[in-house]
Amino acid sequence: MKVIGIDPGLRSMGWGVILVQGSRLSHVANGQIKGEGDQMSDRLMSLHDGLSRVIADHAPDAAAVEQVFVNTNAAATLKLGQARGIALLVPAQAGIAVGEYAPNTIKKSVVGVGHAAKEQVQHMVKLQLPGVSLTGPDAADALAIAICHAHHLGSAASLARVRA
């Protein structure tokens, strides 16, 4: 099963695709989509088009997106929410179910600590996906989101087998 993780952002939307085979995870691809244009509508369109291409190119079976955390700047939070809308919409348009995870859940799943630093997350992504070449910090975060979702999917599958 292929899982895509998406780290929403207006200037840079990170994405990462992993292959899940049982408990084994392997890297497929990762990148960052730049939100281009001066107008919000232009940036959103470029993010939509770029993520649509990634989904078409890699044909993931599942997707996951980081939830927006509320910060002190309400305007920035609202703008990030619009990018997050694109991150939720594009996989849904392709018929892919989308999981959503809080930043602390992602960090705890990948690092073991909910308040891990970005550098710790990147280090653990590299350990869990040997040979990966990260295209940037947003792509590393997206791979962490994909890893988190893979762990949760695996736990759900295991629980379903126990209940059956």
N, C-alpha and C positions, 0 to 999 in steps of 0.2 A: 504494500500500500504506500502511495506517495502522499506526504503531508506537506502543505505549504504554511509557513508562518509569516504573518504580515505585521510589521511594526509601522503603524500609521504616523505620517508626518506630512506637513504641507510642502516643505522645502525638499525633504528626502524621505521617501517611503521605502523602508527596508523590506526585503523578501528573502525567504530561504526555503528550499525544497529538500526534504530528506526522504529516504526510502526506509520503510519499516518492514522488517522480516522477522516476525516473532519478537524477541527481545533485542535483536540486532538493529542498529541504526547506521545508515551511511549517508554521506553527503551527495546530493545530486547537483545543486546549483544555488547560487545566492547573488544578490545584487541590490542596487538602490535605484529607485525611480525618482528622478528630479522633477519637482513641481515647477514647471516653467511658465513664465508670463507675469505680467504686472497685475492683472485682474484676478480676483479669487476664482472666477468662473474658468479662466484659462488654466490656472494651476490645477483645479479639480479635474478638468478635462484631460490634461496631460497625465495626471495620476491614473485616471480611469483607463485611458488608452494604453499606458505602459503596463498596468497590472493586468489588463485584458490580454495583452500579448504574452505576458509571463504565464498566465493560466492556460492559454491556448498552446504555448510551446511545451509546457511540462505536464499538462493534464493531471493535476493532483486529484486524489480521491477524497481528501479531507482538508480543511483549512482551519486556521486559528488566528485570532486577532487579539492584541493587547487591549485591555480596557483603558479608557481615559481616566487619569486621576485628576481630581480637581485641585488646581493650584491657586495662588493668591491673585493671579491675573485672569479674571473672568473672560475677557475678550480673547486671550490666547487659548483658553480652554474651549471656548466655542469654536474657534477656528480649527483647532486640533480635532474636535468632534466632527467637523465636516470632512476632514481627511479620513477619519475613522469610518464615516458613512460610506465612502468609496471603497475602503478595505472590506467592509461587510457586503456591499452591493455586488461587486464584481464576482466573487465566488458564488454568491447566491444566484446570479444571472446564469452561471455555468452549471447550476444544479448541484452545487457542492455544499454540504452542511458546514456551518462555521461555529467553532467553539470560541469562547471568550474567556480570557484569564486576566486576573489582576496582576500588576507588576510583581508584587511580593510572592504570589503563587508561582509565577514563572521562575523567579530567582530561587525559590525554595526547591522547586522541582529539578533545576539544573545544577545549582551550587550546593543546596542543602541548607541555605540560610536565606531568609526572606528579605534581608536588607543588605544583600551583597553589592559590592561596587561593580561598576561596568567592566573594569579590568578582570575581576574574578569571573564574571559571566563569560567574557570572551575566552579566558583561559580554559574554563570547563567545556565550552562549546568545542574548542580545539581538541581537548582530550576525548570527548565523546564522539567526535567526527574526525578521526585521524586523517591527516593529509589535507584538510580543508584549508583553502586560501580565502580569507575573509575580504570582501570588497569594501568594507567599511563598518563602522560601529552600528549603523542601523541594520545592516545585513546580519551582523552577529546577533543582535537582539532578535531579529526575525527567526534565525535558526534556533535560538533559545525557546522562542514561542512554539515552534514546530516540535522541538524535543519535548517540551511540557505537554503538548497535546498528544503526542505519541505515547507518553507515559500514562496519561489519563485514559486514552483509548485502550491501552493494554490492561489497565486496572479494571476498566468496565467490562472488557471481554472476559477476564479471569473471573470476575464476580458473577457474570452471566453463566459461565460454565459451572461454577460451584452451586448456583441456584437451580440449575437444570437437572 
